[in-house]
């Protein structure tokens, strides 16, 4: 059984994450822990237990302020942890620095306060978490003066706020924006595009608008995997899944208007969808008008524009036919946090294999298809193929050879720069 004096930094952070970012949370929430905690040992001859690693995963190296917090997450925290109960319409971006007992029995809590204060240049709230017995009155005073929250962690896993911060409305930099993205309905964490043909998602807002029961209409006319179609439609921003109903978003309403303007009714439009079942032809060639609408919808997905722009830049720089390995290496240089979140599975094993403790890529591991996130390399890529943006469709990770998997644009522009 752990005692106060054995609370290491990984244990402090694991207890804090469990309390502030519970795994069973249904709200808009996502958190990553810095790659330095993916090591086997934190102190000499003191391995990090497997259950601690599991609690800390997923790992990423996210820059906030001038450094890399131990944890970066997005969530509407419980009121006890903040000086205000509400922060606008979006959950705040939270940075946490953890301090535990070192080999010499010390806890450098004042340094943690200063590190947390630095994160307030971009985070909305910052905390230092430390063993309860190590929190002095002088440390609490420093935290209060700097608007840093202080969390007392017990050996049994309890976490109690000793100082609560005020929310600040700072702008989020590019790297932390990737964490915000993961906390939305469109983030790829713990969700997936379960289907790889965009027609299944475009049909969902039509089924919602149809006078008959949504799931029945969709199952009979388009696809039986109704839950996957609903999840993907939310992913693409076509619907908003509310507690008691599914509502059309403005983009979903536009899909309905498109269908009604060409078929007079959504019922007639869905009849057309029936004829497309099991077709493997590129959608933008099979149904050109629907292909253009697909292009508009997938372009609105936050990852698409970045991918296309970077692929065009690679083509301009002499890499018109990049493989998946080429693309990930390129993107990681320019958008490291986003790249890891979009392409790599969030499991402890995948992230620890690919990222060293400084957040750098172990490039040889990128040649193993099993480390990649299926919703990106299979479903999203196939939808970009059907929309006419990419030259080749996606591949399931267990069949994927990243060294030959092509991410070439279908119609790259000639270099005009």
NORHUWO-V416189 format. One record per helix or strand of 2 or more residues. SS is the DSSP state (alpha for helix, beta for strand). FROM is the first residue (numbers start at 1). LEN is the number of residues. If there is no record, write none. Layout:
BEGIN
ss->SS from->FROM len->LEN
ss->SS from->FROM len->LEN
END
This chain:
BEGIN
ss->alpha from->4 len->3
ss->alpha from->9 len->12
ss->beta from->30 len->4
ss->alpha from->35 len->4
ss->beta from->41 len->3
ss->beta from->46 len->2
ss->alpha from->50 len->7
ss->beta from->63 len->2
ss->beta from->67 len->2
ss->beta from->71 len->4
ss->alpha from->79 len->3
ss->beta from->93 len->7
ss->alpha from->109 len->11
ss->beta from->125 len->7
ss->alpha from->132 len->3
ss->alpha from->137 len->9
ss->beta from->149 len->5
ss->beta from->159 len->5
ss->alpha from->174 len->9
ss->alpha from->199 len->11
ss->alpha from->214 len->8
ss->alpha from->226 len->10
ss->beta from->239 len->3
ss->beta from->246 len->3
ss->alpha from->250 len->14
ss->alpha from->266 len->10
ss->alpha from->283 len->4
ss->alpha from->288 len->13
ss->alpha from->302 len->15
ss->alpha from->324 len->11
ss->alpha from->336 len->8
ss->alpha from->348 len->7
ss->alpha from->363 len->5
ss->alpha from->369 len->3
ss->alpha from->374 len->13
ss->alpha from->397 len->3
END
